Amino acid sequence: MKKPTALAAGLNAIAKAAPTAPVSAAMPTQANGRPAAAKGTVLIGAHFPPQVRRTLLLIQAEQGNEGKNLKALLGEAINLLADQYGKPRPYADRS
């Protein structure tokens, strides 16, 4: 058996010395258990190939300092899709 490295020994000592608080205690939540920041919103999600995320991050990086965050980019894409189908734009950037 290998001798633990100094890093592993230090991490083990910290883990034994200080019990951690549950994750839910660190994040303020609503009565329904949702994060407080999610008030008035709904989660819409899907799994995509890694290339989709890379493309979004590339678009974000090319915007420079005035670039949009991932949420704003996805909102813009949803608005373009709504335009294509003749529906009202559902996303308004509130940043």
TORDRENVO-518517 format. One record per atom (N, C-alpha, C, O, CB): residue in one letter; atom name; x, z, y. Coordinates in pm, whole numbers, plus 32768, in hexadecimal, padded with zeros to 4 digits. Glycine has a CB too. Layout:
// TORDRENVO-518517
+----+----+------+------+------+
! aa ! at !   c1 !   c3 !   c2 !
+----+----+------+------+------+
!  A ! CA !    X !    Z !    Y !
...
+----+----+------+------+------+
// end
This chain:
// TORDRENVO-518517
+----+----+------+------+------+
! aa ! at !   c1 !   c3 !   c2 !
+----+----+------+------+------+
!  M !  N ! 8054 ! 8000 ! 7F8B !
!  M ! CA ! 8000 ! 8000 ! 8000 !
!  M !  C ! 8059 ! 8000 ! 807C !
!  M !  O ! 80BB ! 8049 ! 8084 !
!  M ! CB ! 7FA1 ! 8079 ! 7FFF !
!  K !  N ! 8034 ! 7FAC ! 80DE !
!  K ! CA ! 8082 ! 7FA2 ! 8158 !
!  K !  C ! 806E ! 801C ! 81B1 !
!  K !  O ! 8003 ! 8058 ! 81B3 !
!  K ! CB ! 805D ! 7F25 ! 81A4 !
!  K !  N ! 80D7 ! 803E ! 81F8 !
!  K ! CA ! 80CF ! 80AA ! 8259 !
!  K !  C ! 807F ! 8077 ! 82D2 !
!  K !  O ! 8099 ! 8008 ! 8302 !
!  K ! CB ! 8160 ! 80DC ! 8285 !
!  P !  N ! 801C ! 80C6 ! 8304 !
!  P ! CA ! 7FCD ! 8098 ! 8376 !
!  P !  C ! 8025 ! 8083 ! 83F2 !
!  P !  O ! 8083 ! 80CE ! 8409 !
!  P ! CB ! 7F5E ! 80FC ! 8395 !
!  T !  N ! 8004 ! 801E ! 843F !
!  T ! CA ! 804E ! 8005 ! 84BA !
!  T !  C ! 802A ! 806F ! 8521 !
!  T !  O ! 7FCA ! 80BA ! 850F !
!  T ! CB ! 802F ! 7F77 ! 84F1 !
!  A !  N ! 8078 ! 8075 ! 858B !
!  A ! CA ! 805C ! 80D7 ! 85F5 !
!  A !  C ! 7FD3 ! 80BF ! 8632 !
!  A !  O ! 7F8C ! 811E ! 8653 !
!  A ! CB ! 80C9 ! 80D1 ! 8662 !
!  L !  N ! 7FAD ! 8041 ! 8641 !
!  L ! CA ! 7F2A ! 8020 ! 8679 !
!  L !  C ! 7EBB ! 8052 ! 861E !
!  L !  O ! 7E5D ! 8091 ! 864D !
!  L ! CB ! 7F1D ! 7F89 ! 868F !
!  A !  N ! 7EC6 ! 8037 ! 859E !
!  A ! CA ! 7E5F ! 8063 ! 853F !
!  A !  C ! 7E57 ! 80FB ! 853B !
!  A !  O ! 7DEA ! 8133 ! 8535 !
!  A ! CB ! 7E7D ! 802C ! 84B2 !
!  A !  N ! 7EC8 ! 813D ! 853E !
!  A ! CA ! 7EC9 ! 81D0 ! 853D !
!  A !  C ! 7E87 ! 8207 ! 85BB !
!  A !  O ! 7E3C ! 8267 ! 85B3 !
!  A ! CB ! 7F5A ! 8206 ! 8531 !
!  G !  N ! 7EA3 ! 81CB ! 862D !
!  G ! CA ! 7E67 ! 81F7 ! 86AB !
!  G !  C ! 7DD1 ! 81E3 ! 86AC !
!  G !  O ! 7D87 ! 823A ! 86D9 !
!  G ! CB ! 7EA5 ! 81AD ! 871F !
!  L !  N ! 7DA3 ! 8171 ! 867C !
!  L ! CA ! 7D13 ! 8154 ! 8676 !
!  L !  C ! 7CCC ! 81B6 ! 8618 !
!  L !  O ! 7C5F ! 81E5 ! 8636 !
!  L ! CB ! 7CFB ! 80C4 ! 8648 !
!  N !  N ! 7D0B ! 81D2 ! 85A8 !
!  N ! CA ! 7CD0 ! 8233 ! 8549 !
!  N !  C ! 7CC7 ! 82BE ! 8588 !
!  N !  O ! 7C63 ! 8303 ! 8575 !
!  N ! CB ! 7D24 ! 823A ! 84C8 !
!  A !  N ! 7D2D ! 82E6 ! 85D2 !
!  A ! CA ! 7D2C ! 836A ! 8612 !
!  A !  C ! 7CBE ! 8372 ! 867A !
!  A !  O ! 7C78 ! 83D7 ! 8683 !
!  A ! CB ! 7DB5 ! 8387 ! 8653 !
!  I !  N ! 7CAD ! 8309 ! 86C8 !
!  I ! CA ! 7C43 ! 8307 ! 872E !
!  I !  C ! 7BBB ! 830B ! 86EC !
!  I !  O ! 7B62 ! 8354 ! 8719 !
!  I ! CB ! 7C4F ! 8289 ! 8788 !
!  A !  N ! 7BA9 ! 82BF ! 8682 !
!  A ! CA ! 7B28 ! 82BA ! 863D !
!  A !  C ! 7B02 ! 8343 ! 8604 !
!  A !  O ! 7A8D ! 8368 ! 8605 !
!  A ! CB ! 7B2C ! 8252 ! 85CD !
!  K !  N ! 7B64 ! 838C ! 85D3 !
!  K ! CA ! 7B48 ! 8411 ! 859B !
!  K !  C ! 7B32 ! 8479 ! 8607 !
!  K !  O ! 7AE3 ! 84D6 ! 85F4 !
!  K ! CB ! 7BBC ! 843C ! 8540 !
!  A !  N ! 7B75 ! 846C ! 867A !
!  A ! CA ! 7B71 ! 84D2 ! 86E2 !
!  A !  C ! 7AF3 ! 84CC ! 8737 !
!  A !  O ! 7ABC ! 8534 ! 875B !
!  A ! CB ! 7BEA ! 84C5 ! 873A !
!  A !  N ! 7AC3 ! 8454 ! 8758 !
!  A ! CA ! 7A53 ! 8448 ! 87B6 !
!  A !  C ! 79E0 ! 83FC ! 8776 !
!  A !  O ! 79EA ! 8383 ! 8760 !
!  A ! CB ! 7A80 ! 8400 ! 8837 !
!  P !  N ! 7974 ! 8441 ! 8756 !
!  P ! CA ! 7901 ! 83F9 ! 8721 !
!  P !  C ! 78C7 ! 839F ! 878E !
!  P !  O ! 78C2 ! 83C3 ! 8803 !
!  P ! CB ! 7896 ! 845C ! 86ED !
!  T !  N ! 789B ! 832A ! 8764 !
!  T ! CA ! 7865 ! 82CB ! 87C6 !
!  T !  C ! 77CF ! 82DC ! 87D4 !
!  T !  O ! 778A ! 8303 ! 8775 !
!  T ! CB ! 7887 ! 823C ! 879D !
!  A !  N ! 779E ! 82BE ! 884B !
!  A ! CA ! 770E ! 82C2 ! 8865 !
!  A !  C ! 76CF ! 8243 ! 882E !
!  A !  O ! 7711 ! 81DB ! 8829 !
!  A ! CB ! 76F0 ! 82D0 ! 88FE !
!  P !  N ! 7653 ! 8249 ! 8804 !
!  P ! CA ! 7611 ! 81CF ! 87D6 !
!  P !  C ! 760A ! 8168 ! 8845 !
!  P !  O ! 7605 ! 818B ! 88BB !
!  P ! CB ! 7585 ! 81EE ! 87A2 !
!  V !  N ! 760B ! 80E9 ! 881F !
!  V ! CA ! 7608 ! 807D ! 8881 !
!  V !  C ! 758C ! 8088 ! 88DA !
!  V !  O ! 7594 ! 806D ! 8951 !
!  V ! CB ! 760A ! 7FF5 ! 883A !
!  S !  N ! 751C ! 80B0 ! 88A2 !
!  S ! CA ! 74A1 ! 80B8 ! 88F0 !
!  S !  C ! 74AE ! 811D ! 8960 !
!  S !  O ! 746A ! 810F ! 89C6 !
!  S ! CB ! 742C ! 80DC ! 8897 !
!  A !  N ! 7502 ! 8183 ! 8951 !
!  A ! CA ! 7513 ! 81E6 ! 89BA !
!  A !  C ! 7562 ! 81AC ! 8A30 !
!  A !  O ! 7554 ! 81DB ! 8AA0 !
!  A ! CB ! 7559 ! 8263 ! 8984 !
!  A !  N ! 75B3 ! 8147 ! 8A16 !
!  A ! CA ! 7605 ! 810C ! 8A80 !
!  A !  C ! 75B7 ! 80A9 ! 8AD4 !
!  A !  O ! 75DC ! 8091 ! 8B47 !
!  A ! CB ! 767E ! 80C9 ! 8A43 !
!  M !  N ! 754D ! 806F ! 8A9E !
!  M ! CA ! 7500 ! 800A ! 8AE5 !
!  M !  C ! 7478 ! 8041 ! 8B0B !
!  M !  O ! 742F ! 8071 ! 8AB4 !
!  M ! CB ! 74F1 ! 7F8C ! 8A91 !
!  P !  N ! 7453 ! 803C ! 8B8C !
!  P ! CA ! 73CD ! 8069 ! 8BB1 !
!  P !  C ! 7365 ! 800D ! 8B73 !
!  P !  O ! 7373 ! 7F92 ! 8B78 !
!  P ! CB ! 73BD ! 806E ! 8C4A !
!  T !  N ! 72FE ! 8046 ! 8B39 !
!  T ! CA ! 7297 ! 7FF6 ! 8AF9 !
!  T !  C ! 720D ! 801D ! 8B2D !
!  T !  O ! 71F9 ! 8088 ! 8B66 !
!  T ! CB ! 729D ! 8006 ! 8A61 !
!  Q !  N ! 71AF ! 7FC2 ! 8B17 !
!  Q ! CA ! 7124 ! 7FDC ! 8B39 !
!  Q !  C ! 70E4 ! 8028 ! 8AC5 !
!  Q !  O ! 7124 ! 803E ! 8A5E !
!  Q ! CB ! 70D7 ! 7F57 ! 8B56 !
!  A !  N ! 7067 ! 8050 ! 8AD6 !
!  A ! CA ! 7020 ! 809A ! 8A6E !
!  A !  C ! 7013 ! 8047 ! 89EE !
!  A !  O ! 700D ! 807F ! 8980 !
!  A ! CB ! 6F96 ! 80C3 ! 8A9F !
!  N !  N ! 700F ! 7FC1 ! 89FC !
!  N ! CA ! 7000 ! 7F6B ! 8986 !
!  N !  C ! 7085 ! 7F4D ! 8942 !
!  N !  O ! 7088 ! 7F00 ! 88E2 !
!  N ! CB ! 6FBD ! 7EEA ! 89AE !
!  G !  N ! 70F2 ! 7F88 ! 8972 !
!  G ! CA ! 7175 ! 7F75 ! 8934 !
!  G !  C ! 71C3 ! 7EFE ! 8968 !
!  G !  O ! 7235 ! 7EEB ! 893F !
!  G ! CB ! 7163 ! 7F66 ! 88A2 !
!  R !  N ! 7189 ! 7EAE ! 89C0 !
!  R ! CA ! 71D0 ! 7E3B ! 89F8 !
!  R !  C ! 722E ! 7E6A ! 8A66 !
!  R !  O ! 7213 ! 7ECE ! 8AA8 !
!  R ! CB ! 716D ! 7DD2 ! 8A2F !
!  P !  N ! 729D ! 7E23 ! 8A7B !
!  P ! CA ! 72F7 ! 7E48 ! 8AEA !
!  P !  C ! 72AD ! 7E45 ! 8B6F !
!  P !  O ! 7257 ! 7DF0 ! 8B84 !
!  P ! CB ! 7370 ! 7DE9 ! 8AEF !
!  A !  N ! 72CE ! 7EA2 ! 8BC8 !
!  A ! CA ! 728A ! 7EAB ! 8C49 !
!  A !  C ! 729A ! 7E2A ! 8C9A !
!  A !  O ! 7240 ! 7E06 ! 8CE6 !
!  A ! CB ! 72C0 ! 7F22 ! 8C98 !
!  A !  N ! 730A ! 7DE5 ! 8C8C !
!  A ! CA ! 7321 ! 7D69 ! 8CD6 !
!  A !  C ! 72C3 ! 7CFA ! 8CAA !
!  A !  O ! 72B5 ! 7C96 ! 8CF0 !
!  A ! CB ! 73B2 ! 7D3D ! 8CC6 !
!  A !  N ! 7284 ! 7D08 ! 8C38 !
!  A ! CA ! 722D ! 7CA0 ! 8C02 !
!  A !  C ! 719D ! 7CAD ! 8C32 !
!  A !  O ! 7147 ! 7C62 ! 8C04 !
!  A ! CB ! 7231 ! 7CA3 ! 8B6C !
!  K !  N ! 7181 ! 7D0A ! 8C8C !
!  K ! CA ! 70F8 ! 7D1F ! 8CBA !
!  K !  C ! 70C3 ! 7C9F ! 8CF9 !
!  K !  O ! 7103 ! 7C64 ! 8D50 !
!  K ! CB ! 70F1 ! 7D95 ! 8D1E !
!  G !  N ! 704E ! 7C75 ! 8CCE !
!  G ! CA ! 700F ! 7BFD ! 8D04 !
!  G !  C ! 7046 ! 7B7B ! 8CCD !
!  G !  O ! 702A ! 7B10 ! 8D03 !
!  G ! CB ! 701D ! 7BFC ! 8D97 !
!  T !  N ! 7094 ! 7B83 ! 8C61 !
!  T ! CA ! 70CC ! 7B0A ! 8C26 !
!  T !  C ! 70AF ! 7B07 ! 8B90 !
!  T !  O ! 7086 ! 7B6C ! 8B56 !
!  T ! CB ! 7164 ! 7B02 ! 8C3F !
!  V !  N ! 70C3 ! 7A94 ! 8B53 !
!  V ! CA ! 70B9 ! 7A85 ! 8AC2 !
!  V !  C ! 7139 ! 7A45 ! 8A8F !
!  V !  O ! 7177 ! 79F5 ! 8AD5 !
!  V ! CB ! 703B ! 7A31 ! 8A9A !
!  L !  N ! 715F ! 7A67 ! 8A16 !
!  L ! CA ! 71D7 ! 7A2D ! 89DA !
!  L !  C ! 71B0 ! 79AD ! 8992 !
!  L !  O ! 7155 ! 79AC ! 893F !
!  L ! CB ! 721B ! 7A91 ! 8979 !
!  I !  N ! 71F6 ! 7941 ! 89B3 !
!  I ! CA ! 71E5 ! 78C1 ! 896C !
!  I !  C ! 726E ! 789E ! 8935 !
!  I !  O ! 72CE ! 7891 ! 8981 !
!  I ! CB ! 71AC ! 784F ! 89CC !
!  G !  N ! 7278 ! 7890 ! 88B3 !
!  G ! CA ! 72FB ! 7877 ! 8879 !
!  G !  C ! 72F5 ! 7815 ! 8805 !
!  G !  O ! 728C ! 77FE ! 87CA !
!  G ! CB ! 7338 ! 78F7 ! 884B !
!  A !  N ! 7368 ! 77DD ! 87E5 !
!  A ! CA ! 7375 ! 7781 ! 8774 !
!  A !  C ! 7408 ! 777B ! 874C !
!  A !  O ! 7460 ! 7799 ! 879C !
!  A ! CB ! 733E ! 76F3 ! 8798 !
!  H !  N ! 7420 ! 7755 ! 86D2 !
!  H ! CA ! 74A9 ! 7740 ! 86A2 !
!  H !  C ! 74CD ! 76AD ! 86B0 !
!  H !  O ! 7480 ! 7656 ! 8688 !
!  H ! CB ! 74B9 ! 776F ! 860E !
!  F !  N ! 7543 ! 7693 ! 86EA !
!  F ! CA ! 7574 ! 760B ! 86FC !
!  F !  C ! 7601 ! 7602 ! 86C7 !
!  F !  O ! 7642 ! 7669 ! 86B3 !
!  F ! CB ! 756F ! 75E2 ! 8790 !
!  P !  N ! 7633 ! 7588 ! 86AE !
!  P ! CA ! 76BE ! 7579 ! 8686 !
!  P !  C ! 771B ! 75AB ! 86F5 !
!  P !  O ! 76F5 ! 75A9 ! 876A !
!  P ! CB ! 76DE ! 74E4 ! 8664 !
!  P !  N ! 7793 ! 75D9 ! 86D2 !
!  P ! CA ! 77F0 ! 760D ! 8738 !
!  P !  C ! 780C ! 75AB ! 87A9 !
!  P !  O ! 782A ! 75D5 ! 8819 !
!  P ! CB ! 7873 ! 7632 ! 86F6 !
!  Q !  N ! 7802 ! 7529 ! 878F !
!  Q ! CA ! 781F ! 74C5 ! 87F7 !
!  Q !  C ! 77BD ! 74D2 ! 886C !
!  Q !  O ! 77E2 ! 74B2 ! 88DD !
!  Q ! CB ! 7818 ! 7438 ! 87BC !
!  V !  N ! 7743 ! 74FE ! 8854 !
!  V ! CA ! 76E2 ! 750E ! 88BF !
!  V !  C ! 7714 ! 7578 ! 8922 !
!  V !  O ! 7710 ! 7563 ! 899B !
!  V ! CB ! 7657 ! 7535 ! 8887 !
!  R !  N ! 7743 ! 75E8 ! 88EE !
!  R ! CA ! 7777 ! 7652 ! 8947 !
!  R !  C ! 77F4 ! 7622 ! 8990 !
!  R !  O ! 7803 ! 763C ! 8A07 !
!  R ! CB ! 7798 ! 76D1 ! 88F6 !
!  R !  N ! 784C ! 75DB ! 894A !
!  R ! CA ! 78C6 ! 75A8 ! 898B !
!  R !  C ! 78A2 ! 754B ! 89FE !
!  R !  O ! 78E0 ! 7550 ! 8A68 !
!  R ! CB ! 791E ! 755E ! 8925 !
!  T !  N ! 783E ! 74F5 ! 89E9 !
!  T ! CA ! 7815 ! 7498 ! 8A51 !
!  T !  C ! 77DD ! 74E4 ! 8ACA !
!  T !  O ! 77FD ! 74C3 ! 8B3C !
!  T ! CB ! 77AC ! 7436 ! 8A1B !
!  L !  N ! 7789 ! 7548 ! 8AB1 !
!  L ! CA ! 7753 ! 7598 ! 8B1F !
!  L !  C ! 77C2 ! 75DF ! 8B6B !
!  L !  O ! 77C0 ! 75E3 ! 8BE6 !
!  L ! CB ! 76ED ! 75FE ! 8AE9 !
!  L !  N ! 7823 ! 7617 ! 8B22 !
!  L ! CA ! 7892 ! 765B ! 8B64 !
!  L !  C ! 78E9 ! 75FA ! 8BB3 !
!  L !  O ! 791E ! 761D ! 8C1C !
!  L ! CB ! 78E7 ! 76A5 ! 8AFD !
!  L !  N ! 78F8 ! 757F ! 8B81 !
!  L ! CA ! 7944 ! 7519 ! 8BC9 !
!  L !  C ! 78FD ! 74F4 ! 8C4B !
!  L !  O ! 793D ! 74EA ! 8CB3 !
!  L ! CB ! 7957 ! 749B ! 8B71 !
!  I !  N ! 7879 ! 74E1 ! 8C44 !
!  I ! CA ! 782B ! 74C3 ! 8CBD !
!  I !  C ! 783A ! 7536 ! 8D20 !
!  I !  O ! 784D ! 7520 ! 8D98 !
!  I ! CB ! 7795 ! 74AB ! 8C9B !
!  Q !  N ! 7831 ! 75B1 ! 8CEF !
!  Q ! CA ! 783D ! 7626 ! 8D44 !
!  Q !  C ! 78C7 ! 762A ! 8D86 !
!  Q !  O ! 78D1 ! 7645 ! 8DFE !
!  Q ! CB ! 7824 ! 76A7 ! 8CF2 !
!  A !  N ! 792F ! 760F ! 8D3B !
!  A ! CA ! 79B8 ! 7613 ! 8D70 !
!  A !  C ! 79CF ! 75A7 ! 8DD9 !
!  A !  O ! 7A17 ! 75BC ! 8E3A !
!  A ! CB ! 7A1E ! 7604 ! 8CFF !
!  E !  N ! 7993 ! 7533 ! 8DC5 !
!  E ! CA ! 79A5 ! 74C4 ! 8E23 !
!  E !  C ! 7960 ! 74DD ! 8EA9 !
!  E !  O ! 797D ! 7497 ! 8F0A !
!  E ! CB ! 7971 ! 7443 ! 8DE6 !
!  Q !  N ! 7907 ! 753E ! 8EAF !
!  Q ! CA ! 78BF ! 755C ! 8F2B !
!  Q !  C ! 7916 ! 75A8 ! 8F8F !
!  Q !  O ! 78F4 ! 75B0 ! 9005 !
!  Q ! CB ! 7842 ! 75AC ! 8F0D !
!  G !  N ! 7985 ! 75E1 ! 8F61 !
!  G ! CA ! 79DD ! 762C ! 8FBA !
!  G !  C ! 79A2 ! 76B2 ! 8FDF !
!  G !  O ! 7953 ! 76EA ! 8F93 !
!  G ! CB ! 79FA ! 75DC ! 9038 !
!  N !  N ! 79C6 ! 76E7 ! 9053 !
!  N ! CA ! 7999 ! 776B ! 907F !
!  N !  C ! 7903 ! 776F ! 9097 !
!  N !  O ! 78C6 ! 77D9 ! 9088 !
!  N ! CB ! 79E2 ! 7792 ! 90FC !
!  E !  N ! 78C7 ! 7701 ! 90BD !
!  E ! CA ! 7837 ! 76FE ! 90D6 !
!  E !  C ! 77EA ! 76DE ! 9056 !
!  E !  O ! 7773 ! 76BE ! 905B !
!  E ! CB ! 7816 ! 7697 ! 9142 !
!  G !  N ! 782C ! 76E5 ! 8FE5 !
!  G ! CA ! 77EF ! 76C3 ! 8F65 !
!  G !  C ! 7779 ! 771D ! 8F41 !
!  G !  O ! 776C ! 778D ! 8F73 !
!  G ! CB ! 7856 ! 76C9 ! 8EF9 !
!  K !  N ! 7726 ! 76EA ! 8EEB !
!  K ! CA ! 76B2 ! 7734 ! 8EBC !
!  K !  C ! 76D5 ! 777F ! 8E3D !
!  K !  O ! 772B ! 7754 ! 8DF0 !
!  K ! CB ! 763A ! 76D7 ! 8EA4 !
!  N !  N ! 7692 ! 77F0 ! 8E27 !
!  N ! CA ! 76A7 ! 7836 ! 8DA9 !
!  N !  C ! 7657 ! 77F0 ! 8D3B !
!  N !  O ! 760C ! 7792 ! 8D56 !
!  N ! CB ! 767C ! 78CC ! 8DB6 !
!  L !  N ! 7669 ! 781D ! 8CC1 !
!  L ! CA ! 762A ! 77DC ! 8C4F !
!  L !  C ! 7591 ! 77DC ! 8C5C !
!  L !  O ! 7550 ! 7779 ! 8C3B !
!  L ! CB ! 7653 ! 7822 ! 8BCD !
!  K !  N ! 7559 ! 784B ! 8C8B !
!  K ! CA ! 74C8 ! 7855 ! 8C9C !
!  K !  C ! 7496 ! 77EB ! 8CFF !
!  K !  O ! 7430 ! 77AB ! 8CE7 !
!  K ! CB ! 74A1 ! 78E2 ! 8CCD !
!  A !  N ! 74DD ! 77D9 ! 8D6E !
!  A ! CA ! 74B5 ! 7777 ! 8DD2 !
!  A !  C ! 74BF ! 76E8 ! 8D9A !
!  A !  O ! 746A ! 7694 ! 8DB6 !
!  A ! CB ! 750B ! 7784 ! 8E50 !
!  L !  N ! 7528 ! 76CE ! 8D4C !
!  L ! CA ! 7535 ! 7649 ! 8D0F !
!  L !  C ! 74C3 ! 762C ! 8CAE !
!  L !  O ! 748B ! 75BE ! 8CAE !
!  L ! CB ! 75BB ! 763C ! 8CC7 !
!  L !  N ! 74A0 ! 7690 ! 8C5C !
!  L ! CA ! 7432 ! 767C ! 8BFE !
!  L !  C ! 73AE ! 766E ! 8C48 !
!  L !  O ! 7359 ! 761E ! 8C20 !
!  L ! CB ! 742B ! 76F2 ! 8B9A !
!  G !  N ! 739C ! 76BA ! 8CB4 !
!  G ! CA ! 7323 ! 76AD ! 8D05 !
!  G !  C ! 7317 ! 7622 ! 8D42 !
!  G !  O ! 72AB ! 75E8 ! 8D45 !
!  G ! CB ! 7322 ! 7715 ! 8D73 !
!  E !  N ! 7387 ! 75ED ! 8D71 !
!  E ! CA ! 7389 ! 7565 ! 8DA9 !
!  E !  C ! 7363 ! 7500 ! 8D3E !
!  E !  O ! 7317 ! 74A2 ! 8D59 !
!  E ! CB ! 7413 ! 7544 ! 8DE3 !
!  A !  N ! 7398 ! 7511 ! 8CC5 !
!  A ! CA ! 7378 ! 74B6 ! 8C57 !
!  A !  C ! 72E3 ! 74BC ! 8C34 !
!  A !  O ! 72A5 ! 7456 ! 8C19 !
!  A ! CB ! 73CD ! 74D7 ! 8BDB !
!  I !  N ! 72AB ! 7535 ! 8C35 !
!  I ! CA ! 721C ! 7544 ! 8C18 !
!  I !  C ! 71C9 ! 7501 ! 8C85 !
!  I !  O ! 7164 ! 74C1 ! 8C67 !
!  I ! CB ! 71F6 ! 75DA ! 8C0C !
!  N !  N ! 71F2 ! 750F ! 8D03 !
!  N ! CA ! 71AA ! 74CC ! 8D70 !
!  N !  C ! 71B0 ! 7434 ! 8D62 !
!  N !  O ! 714C ! 73F0 ! 8D7B !
!  N ! CB ! 71E4 ! 74F7 ! 8DF7 !
!  L !  N ! 7223 ! 73FF ! 8D3A !
!  L ! CA ! 722E ! 736E ! 8D25 !
!  L !  C ! 71D4 ! 733F ! 8CB3 !
!  L !  O ! 7198 ! 72D4 ! 8CBC !
!  L ! CB ! 72C0 ! 7347 ! 8D08 !
!  L !  N ! 71CA ! 738F ! 8C4A !
!  L ! CA ! 7172 ! 736F ! 8BDB !
!  L !  C ! 70DF ! 7373 ! 8C08 !
!  L !  O ! 7090 ! 731D ! 8BE3 !
!  L ! CB ! 7189 ! 73D1 ! 8B66 !
!  A !  N ! 70BD ! 73D6 ! 8C59 !
!  A ! CA ! 7035 ! 73DF ! 8C8E !
!  A !  C ! 7016 ! 7365 ! 8CE5 !
!  A !  O ! 6FA8 ! 732F ! 8CDD !
!  A ! CB ! 7022 ! 7461 ! 8CE0 !
!  D !  N ! 7075 ! 7338 ! 8D37 !
!  D ! CA ! 7063 ! 72BF ! 8D89 !
!  D !  C ! 7048 ! 7246 ! 8D30 !
!  D !  O ! 6FEF ! 71F5 ! 8D4C !
!  D ! CB ! 70E0 ! 72A5 ! 8DE0 !
!  Q !  N ! 7095 ! 723B ! 8CC5 !
!  Q ! CA ! 7087 ! 71C9 ! 8C6A !
!  Q !  C ! 6FFC ! 71C2 ! 8C2D !
!  Q !  O ! 6FC8 ! 7155 ! 8C15 !
!  Q ! CB ! 70F0 ! 71D1 ! 8BFB !
!  Y !  N ! 6FC0 ! 7236 ! 8C13 !
!  Y ! CA ! 6F3C ! 723B ! 8BD5 !
!  Y !  C ! 6ECC ! 7250 ! 8C3A !
!  Y !  O ! 6E59 ! 7269 ! 8C13 !
!  Y ! CB ! 6F38 ! 72A8 ! 8B6E !
!  G !  N ! 6EEC ! 7247 ! 8CBA !
!  G ! CA ! 6E86 ! 7252 ! 8D21 !
!  G !  C ! 6E49 ! 72DE ! 8D2D !
!  G !  O ! 6DD3 ! 72EB ! 8D4D !
!  G ! CB ! 6E1A ! 71F0 ! 8D07 !
!  K !  N ! 6E96 ! 7343 ! 8D14 !
!  K ! CA ! 6E67 ! 73CF ! 8D1D !
!  K !  C ! 6EA9 ! 7411 ! 8D95 !
!  K !  O ! 6F11 ! 73E4 ! 8DC4 !
!  K ! CB ! 6E88 ! 741E ! 8C99 !
!  P !  N ! 6E6C ! 747D ! 8DC9 !
!  P ! CA ! 6EAB ! 74C3 ! 8E39 !
!  P !  C ! 6F2E ! 7505 ! 8E0F !
!  P !  O ! 6F3E ! 7530 ! 8D9C !
!  P ! CB ! 6E4A ! 752C ! 8E73 !
!  R !  N ! 6F89 ! 750D ! 8E6D !
!  R ! CA ! 700C ! 754B ! 8E52 !
!  R !  C ! 6FF9 ! 75E1 ! 8E41 !
!  R !  O ! 6FCD ! 7624 ! 8E9E !
!  R ! CB ! 7071 ! 752D ! 8EC4 !
!  P !  N ! 701A ! 7618 ! 8DCB !
!  P ! CA ! 7003 ! 76A8 ! 8DB3 !
!  P !  C ! 7073 ! 7703 ! 8DE4 !
!  P !  O ! 705C ! 777B ! 8DF6 !
!  P ! CB ! 6FEF ! 76BF ! 8D23 !
!  Y !  N ! 70EA ! 76CD ! 8DF9 !
!  Y ! CA ! 715C ! 7724 ! 8E18 !
!  Y !  C ! 717E ! 771B ! 8EAC !
!  Y !  O ! 7192 ! 76AE ! 8EE3 !
!  Y ! CB ! 71D7 ! 76FE ! 8DC3 !
!  A !  N ! 7185 ! 778E ! 8EEC !
!  A ! CA ! 71B3 ! 779A ! 8F76 !
!  A !  C ! 722C ! 77F4 ! 8F77 !
!  A !  O ! 7222 ! 7869 ! 8F51 !
!  A ! CB ! 7142 ! 77D0 ! 8FD4 !
!  D !  N ! 729F ! 77C1 ! 8FA1 !
!  D ! CA ! 731A ! 7811 ! 8FA3 !
!  D !  C ! 730D ! 787D ! 900D !
!  D !  O ! 72F8 ! 7860 ! 9082 !
!  D ! CB ! 7397 ! 77B8 ! 8FC0 !
!  R !  N ! 7319 ! 78FA ! 8FE2 !
!  R ! CA ! 730A ! 796B ! 903E !
!  R !  C ! 738F ! 79AF ! 905D !
!  R !  O ! 7391 ! 7A25 ! 9081 !
!  R ! CB ! 72A9 ! 79CE ! 9004 !
!  S !  N ! 73FC ! 7967 ! 904F !
!  S ! CA ! 747E ! 79A8 ! 9069 !
!  S !  C ! 74A4 ! 79A4 ! 90FA !
!  S !  O ! 750F ! 79D6 ! 911E !
!  S ! CB ! 74E9 ! 7966 ! 9018 !
+----+----+------+------+------+
// end
